């Protein structure tokens, strides 16, 4: 079963930037649609961005469109999320998983906190 491990989160000021990464344990990371999700305190987990294996298709939630960029490095089995112009409402634990998500593939997530 393929699992993801996220990293790169931290504390950043309003308007700042941060890039987070997730590494997949198996070959499907490079062949299936992988997405970033986030869960804020007291909120449901929501999809943020997705990328197709060929990099020819990406999709973003309206709330992050124009600020976040998803990319992947197939040689490293890694998917990145570059986040610019961060806002307090971006504060959440960020996870990656397939689209649709596989329950057994959730990793520990990485905390992103935006201070105002």
N, C-alpha and C positions, 0 to 999 in steps of 0.2 A: 504494500500500500504506500502510495506516494504521500509524503508530508512536506510541509513548508516550514522554514525557519526565517523569521523576520528580524531585521536589525536596522539600526541607524536612527531610531527615534531620539527625542530629547526635548529640551525646553528652548523655545525660540520666541523672540519678541514679535509683536504685531507688525505685519508687513515683511517679516523675514522669510528666509528660504531654508529648506531642508530636503535632503534626498534620502529616502529609505529604500531598503532592498529586501528581497526574499529569495532564498535558495530552495529549489525543489530537489527532493531526494532521488527522483527517478527520471525516466526518459519522457514521460508525458508532459513535463513542464514545457518542453520545446515543441510539442505537437498539438496541444489542445489550447483552447482559450483560457487564459489565466487572468484573474482580476484582483484588484485591491478592494477591500471592504474596510469599513470602520464602525466602531461602536463607541458612542459617547455615553457617559454615565446616565443610567436611567432610560436609555434609548435602545431601540432595536438595532441590530447590525444592518448596515446599508451598503450597497455597492457604490464604489467610487469611480473606478476606471477598469477597462478590460482591453486586452490585446490578443489578437489572433497570432498564431505561430508564425505566419509569414510577414508579420508587421505591416501588412497592407490594410488592416482594419484595426482601428482603436475607437473606443467609445468612452464618454465621460458623463458623469452626473452633471446636471445643470449647475449645481452649487459649486462645482470646481472647474467648470469649463473655462478655458483661457488662463487658468492659474496653475493647473497640475498637468504633468506630462508623464505618460507611462511608456516604458521602453523595456527591451530585453536584450540580454547577452546570451545567446544560445551556447556559446563555448563554455560559459560558466553556470549554465542552468539557472540563471538569475533574472528576476524581473525587478525593475526599478520604478519608483514613483518620485519624480521631482516636483516639489511643492513650492510655489512662489506666492508672494503677497498673502502670507498666511493670516488667518483671522481667528479670533477666539473660538468661533463656532467650528473650527477645524480640529479642536482639541478632542482626542479620542484615542482608543487603541486601534491600530491599523493591522490588518491581517491580509494575507493573500490566499487564494484558493482557486480552484477551477470555476468555470461558469457552465452550468450551475455548480454550486459548491458541493463538495463531497465531505460528509461529516467527519470521516476518519482522517482527512487531510489538513484540518485546521492546526495551525501552529500556535505558539504562545503569544504572538502579536508583538508589536512594538509601540510604546506609548509616545504620542506626540502631544505636547502641551504648548499652547500659544498664550503668552501673557500680554495683557493690555497695559 
